Amino acid sequence: NAVLQSLASSGHLDYSQLLFDRMPQRDLITWNALIGGYCRLSLVETAHCLLNDAPQRDIITWTHLISGYSLVGNLQACRDIFDHVPRRDAVCWTTLVQAYVRSGFVLQAGSVFDKMPQHFLASCNAMIQGYAQNGYIPQAALAFESIPKKNLLPWSAMVDAYAQNGHIYEAAEVFEKMPQRDLSAWIAMVSVYGENGRIEDACKAFEEIPRKNSLAWSWMVAAYCQAEHLDRAVGIFLSMPQWSAASVNSLIIAFSQKGDLGGAKAVFNELPQKELGTWTVMITVYSQHGSFRDAMQAFREMDLEGVKPDKVAFARILEACGS
């Protein structure tokens, strides 16, 4: 069982199934391990077939299936299974809440959340994030206040909720009250200050981050670009321990908006390995500046480097061809 659980949780389902088939005896833990493995990889129909063969089921079995169906967007199946679970625990309730949030049905998630016999940290965090993503800030604040003993996660989620919706003062107020701060909260403050034109506050928050990761650097580059401080944006970019696609894209767009196609191209050429998003940004910039041949050439180079275009890239190159 221990080996099977390890294989299934790490996605090695071929080996998991082989081991399962060879086991002389199986118990409920065995069946749950394999069903959970298939559900984690969205192979929920296979998991359901296993369920039909399983001699026993428990709350873990049903919760695996709810999670699996949520990953493929089948909320009706999630609800049907949930309604037939004889005894629900905190994880089961939270999994259904997360299923609705993941699919964007935040009000339905809130309805389930309100019916929970007791609110738990994971369900509260899911609701804070779900409400924030859909602009329901008062409801997010109520979910936050309903947590009796808050650890770092809900504090950070609430800062991010206010930041996502442009509520600078509220985000700063929660941030200042945090007993301790994680990187996510710091980055949220950099982003909300930058997006609202408070560049010096963004810079101050950035400088106070104890351990900056690539995302923190990228947000600071984006903040300077949005404020049209290209010199400072380039300075931060050159100071980065490792350049990110997000920071490169921000600079390319900023130079383009300034009418400096040469500067945009120079930044693009500095990145040794380019992701699809960066290629698409550069193709778009070439088209916007009327450099349609350069756009076509960039598309060819992208293909030669083995980067497969998506619908957005195809749309941009078709626009260039049409011009």
C-alpha positions as CSV (number, residue, x, y, z in Angstrom):
1,N,0.0,0.0,0.0
2,A,2.8,2.4,0.8
3,V,4.5,1.9,-2.5
4,L,1.2,2.1,-4.4
5,Q,0.3,5.4,-2.7
6,S,3.7,6.8,-3.5
7,L,3.5,5.8,-7.2
8,A,-0.1,7.0,-7.6
9,S,0.5,10.4,-5.9
10,S,3.5,11.0,-8.1
11,G,1.5,10.3,-11.3
12,H,3.0,6.9,-12.2
13,L,-0.3,5.3,-12.9
14,D,1.0,2.6,-15.2
15,Y,3.2,1.2,-12.4
16,S,0.4,1.8,-9.9
17,Q,-2.0,-0.2,-11.9
18,L,0.5,-3.0,-12.5
19,L,1.3,-3.2,-8.8
20,F,-2.5,-3.1,-8.0
21,D,-3.2,-6.0,-10.4
22,R,-0.5,-8.1,-8.8
23,M,-1.4,-7.6,-5.2
24,P,-2.6,-10.8,-3.6
25,Q,-4.8,-8.8,-1.2
26,R,-6.4,-5.4,-1.3
27,D,-8.0,-3.3,1.3
28,L,-9.8,0.1,1.3
29,I,-6.5,2.0,1.4
30,T,-5.4,0.2,-1.7
31,W,-8.5,1.1,-3.7
32,N,-8.5,4.7,-2.5
33,A,-4.8,5.1,-3.5
34,L,-5.4,4.1,-7.1
35,I,-8.8,5.9,-7.4
36,G,-7.1,9.1,-6.0
37,G,-4.2,8.7,-8.5
38,Y,-6.6,8.6,-11.5
39,C,-8.6,11.5,-10.2
40,R,-5.6,13.7,-9.7
41,L,-4.8,13.2,-13.4
42,S,-8.4,14.0,-14.4
43,L,-9.0,10.3,-15.5
44,V,-12.2,10.4,-13.6
45,E,-14.1,7.9,-15.7
46,T,-11.4,5.3,-15.1
47,A,-11.6,6.1,-11.4
48,H,-15.4,5.7,-11.4
49,C,-15.1,2.3,-13.0
50,L,-12.7,1.3,-10.2
51,L,-15.2,2.6,-7.7
52,N,-17.9,0.3,-9.1
53,D,-15.5,-2.7,-8.6
54,A,-14.4,-1.7,-5.1
55,P,-15.9,-3.8,-2.3
56,Q,-15.8,-0.9,0.1
57,R,-16.1,2.9,-0.1
58,D,-15.6,5.6,2.5
59,I,-15.5,9.4,2.7
60,I,-12.0,9.5,1.1
61,T,-13.2,7.5,-1.9
62,W,-16.1,9.9,-2.5
63,T,-14.0,13.0,-2.0
64,H,-11.5,11.8,-4.5
65,L,-14.3,11.5,-7.1
66,I,-15.7,15.0,-6.3
67,S,-12.2,16.4,-6.8
68,G,-11.7,14.4,-10.0
69,Y,-15.0,15.6,-11.6
70,S,-14.2,19.2,-10.6
71,L,-11.0,19.0,-12.6
72,V,-12.9,18.1,-15.7
73,G,-15.6,20.7,-15.0
74,N,-18.5,18.3,-14.3
75,L,-20.1,20.1,-11.4
76,Q,-23.3,18.2,-11.7
77,A,-21.4,15.0,-11.0
78,C,-19.7,16.7,-8.1
79,R,-23.0,17.7,-6.6
80,D,-24.6,14.4,-7.2
81,I,-21.8,12.5,-5.4
82,F,-21.7,15.0,-2.6
83,D,-25.5,14.6,-2.0
84,H,-25.2,10.9,-1.8
85,V,-22.3,10.8,0.7
86,P,-23.7,9.4,3.9
87,R,-21.4,11.3,6.3
88,R,-19.5,14.3,5.1
89,D,-16.3,15.6,6.8
90,A,-14.5,18.9,6.5
91,V,-12.4,17.8,3.5
92,C,-15.5,16.7,1.6
93,W,-17.3,20.0,2.1
94,T,-14.2,22.0,1.2
95,T,-13.6,20.0,-2.0
96,L,-17.1,20.9,-3.2
97,V,-16.5,24.5,-2.3
98,Q,-13.2,24.5,-4.3
99,A,-14.9,22.7,-7.2
100,Y,-17.4,25.6,-7.6
101,V,-14.7,28.2,-7.1
102,R,-12.5,26.6,-9.7
103,S,-15.2,26.7,-12.3
104,G,-16.1,30.3,-11.5
105,F,-19.5,29.6,-9.8
106,V,-18.6,31.6,-6.7
107,L,-22.1,32.3,-5.5
108,Q,-22.9,28.5,-5.6
109,A,-19.7,28.0,-3.7
110,G,-20.8,30.6,-1.2
111,S,-24.1,28.8,-0.7
112,V,-22.3,25.5,0.1
113,F,-19.9,27.4,2.3
114,D,-22.8,28.9,4.3
115,K,-24.3,25.5,4.9
116,M,-21.1,24.0,6.3
117,P,-21.5,23.0,9.9
118,Q,-18.1,24.5,10.7
119,H,-15.8,26.7,8.6
120,F,-12.3,25.4,8.1
121,L,-9.2,27.2,7.0
122,A,-9.0,25.7,3.5
123,S,-12.7,26.4,2.8
124,C,-12.3,30.0,4.0
125,N,-9.2,30.6,1.8
126,A,-11.0,29.1,-1.2
127,M,-13.9,31.5,-0.6
128,I,-11.7,34.6,-0.1
129,Q,-9.9,33.8,-3.4
130,G,-13.1,33.0,-5.2
131,Y,-14.9,36.2,-4.1
132,A,-11.9,38.3,-4.9
133,Q,-11.5,36.9,-8.4
134,N,-15.2,37.9,-9.1
135,G,-15.1,41.3,-7.4
136,Y,-17.1,40.3,-4.3
137,I,-14.9,42.1,-1.8
138,P,-17.3,42.5,1.1
139,Q,-18.1,38.8,1.0
140,A,-14.3,38.0,0.9
141,A,-13.9,40.2,4.0
142,L,-16.7,38.3,5.8
143,A,-15.1,35.0,5.0
144,F,-11.8,36.4,6.3
145,E,-13.4,37.6,9.5
146,S,-15.0,34.2,10.0
147,I,-11.7,32.5,10.6
148,P,-11.1,32.3,14.4
149,K,-7.4,31.6,14.3
150,K,-5.8,33.0,11.2
151,N,-2.4,31.7,10.0
152,L,-0.4,33.3,7.2
153,L,-2.5,32.0,4.3
154,P,-5.8,33.9,4.9
155,W,-3.9,37.1,5.7
156,S,-2.0,36.9,2.5
157,A,-5.2,35.9,0.5
158,M,-7.0,39.0,1.9
159,V,-4.2,41.3,0.9
160,D,-4.2,39.8,-2.5
161,A,-8.0,40.1,-2.7
162,Y,-7.9,43.8,-2.1
163,A,-4.9,44.3,-4.4
164,Q,-6.6,42.4,-7.3
165,N,-9.5,44.8,-7.1
166,G,-7.5,48.0,-6.7
167,H,-8.3,48.7,-3.1
168,I,-5.0,50.2,-2.2
169,Y,-5.8,51.5,1.3
170,E,-7.6,48.4,2.5
171,A,-4.7,46.2,1.1
172,A,-2.2,48.3,2.9
173,E,-4.2,48.2,6.1
174,V,-4.4,44.4,6.2
175,F,-0.8,44.2,5.2
176,E,0.3,46.3,8.1
177,K,-1.8,44.2,10.5
178,M,-0.2,40.9,9.4
179,P,1.7,39.2,12.2
180,Q,4.2,38.0,9.7
181,R,4.4,38.5,5.9
182,D,5.1,36.1,3.1
183,L,6.4,36.7,-0.4
184,S,2.9,36.6,-1.9
185,A,1.7,39.5,0.3
186,W,4.8,41.6,-0.5
187,I,4.3,41.0,-4.3
188,A,0.6,41.9,-4.0
189,M,1.5,45.3,-2.5
190,V,4.1,46.0,-5.2
191,S,1.5,45.2,-7.9
192,V,-1.3,47.2,-6.4
193,Y,0.9,50.3,-5.9
194,G,2.4,49.9,-9.4
195,E,-1.0,49.5,-11.1
196,N,-2.4,52.6,-9.4
197,G,0.5,54.9,-10.2
198,R,2.1,55.0,-6.8
199,I,5.5,54.1,-8.1
200,E,7.6,55.2,-5.1
201,D,5.4,53.1,-2.7
202,A,5.9,50.2,-5.0
203,C,9.6,50.7,-5.0
204,K,9.7,51.0,-1.2
205,A,7.7,47.7,-0.8
206,F,10.0,46.0,-3.3
207,E,13.1,47.1,-1.5
208,E,11.8,45.8,1.8
209,I,11.1,42.3,0.4
210,P,13.6,40.1,2.3
211,R,14.1,37.4,-0.4
212,K,13.0,38.5,-3.9
213,N,12.0,35.8,-6.4
214,S,11.6,36.2,-10.2
215,L,7.9,37.2,-9.8
216,A,8.8,40.1,-7.4
217,W,11.4,41.4,-9.9
218,S,9.0,41.1,-12.8
219,W,6.3,43.1,-11.0
220,M,8.7,45.9,-10.3
221,V,9.8,46.0,-13.9
222,A,6.1,46.1,-14.9
223,A,5.4,48.9,-12.4
224,Y,8.2,51.1,-13.8
225,C,7.0,50.3,-17.4
226,Q,3.4,51.3,-16.5
227,A,4.7,54.5,-15.0
228,E,6.7,55.1,-18.2
229,H,10.0,55.1,-16.2
230,L,11.8,53.1,-18.9
231,D,15.3,53.9,-17.6
232,R,14.5,52.6,-14.2
233,A,12.7,49.6,-15.6
234,V,15.8,48.7,-17.6
235,G,18.0,49.2,-14.6
236,I,15.9,46.8,-12.5
237,F,15.8,44.4,-15.4
238,L,19.6,44.4,-15.7
239,S,19.9,43.8,-12.0
240,M,17.7,40.7,-12.0
241,P,19.6,37.5,-11.0
242,Q,17.6,35.7,-13.8
243,W,15.5,37.3,-16.5
244,S,11.9,36.2,-16.7
245,A,9.6,36.1,-19.7
246,A,7.1,38.4,-17.9
247,S,9.8,41.1,-17.4
248,V,10.9,40.9,-21.0
249,N,7.3,41.1,-22.2
250,S,6.7,44.2,-20.1
251,L,9.8,46.0,-21.5
252,I,9.0,45.1,-25.1
253,I,5.5,46.5,-24.7
254,A,6.8,49.6,-22.9
255,F,9.4,50.4,-25.6
256,S,6.7,49.7,-28.3
257,Q,4.3,52.1,-26.7
258,K,7.0,54.8,-26.7
259,G,7.5,54.2,-30.4
260,D,10.9,52.7,-29.9
261,L,10.8,49.5,-32.1
262,G,14.6,49.2,-31.9
263,G,14.5,49.2,-28.1
264,A,11.8,46.5,-28.1
265,K,13.7,44.4,-30.5
266,A,17.0,44.8,-28.5
267,V,15.2,43.5,-25.4
268,F,13.7,40.6,-27.3
269,N,17.1,39.6,-28.6
270,E,18.6,39.6,-25.1
271,L,16.5,36.6,-24.0
272,P,18.3,33.4,-25.1
273,Q,15.3,31.1,-24.7
274,K,12.0,32.6,-25.6
275,E,8.6,31.3,-24.6
276,L,5.5,31.4,-26.8
277,G,4.1,34.5,-25.0
278,T,7.3,36.5,-25.8
279,W,7.3,35.5,-29.5
280,T,3.6,36.5,-29.7
281,V,4.3,39.9,-28.1
282,M,7.1,40.6,-30.5
283,I,5.0,39.5,-33.5
284,T,2.2,41.8,-32.3
285,V,4.7,44.7,-31.9
286,Y,6.1,44.3,-35.4
287,S,2.6,44.3,-36.8
288,Q,1.6,47.4,-34.8
289,H,4.6,49.3,-36.2
290,G,3.9,48.2,-39.8
291,S,7.0,45.8,-39.9
292,F,5.0,43.0,-41.4
293,R,8.0,41.2,-42.9
294,D,9.7,41.2,-39.5
295,A,6.6,39.7,-38.0
296,M,6.6,36.9,-40.6
297,Q,10.3,36.3,-40.0
298,A,9.8,36.1,-36.3
299,F,7.0,33.6,-36.8
300,R,9.3,31.5,-39.0
301,E,12.1,31.6,-36.4
302,M,9.7,30.6,-33.7
303,D,8.7,27.6,-35.7
304,L,12.3,26.7,-36.4
305,E,13.1,26.8,-32.7
306,G,10.3,24.3,-32.0
307,V,7.9,26.7,-30.3
308,K,4.4,25.7,-31.4
309,P,2.0,28.6,-32.0
310,D,-1.4,28.8,-30.3
311,K,-4.6,30.5,-31.4
312,V,-3.4,33.9,-30.3
313,A,-0.1,33.6,-32.2
314,F,-1.9,32.5,-35.3
315,A,-4.4,35.4,-35.0
316,R,-1.5,37.9,-34.7
317,I,0.4,36.5,-37.8
318,L,-2.9,36.4,-39.8
319,E,-3.4,40.1,-39.0
320,A,0.1,40.8,-40.2
321,C,-0.5,38.8,-43.4
322,G,-3.8,40.7,-44.0
323,S,-2.0,44.0,-43.7
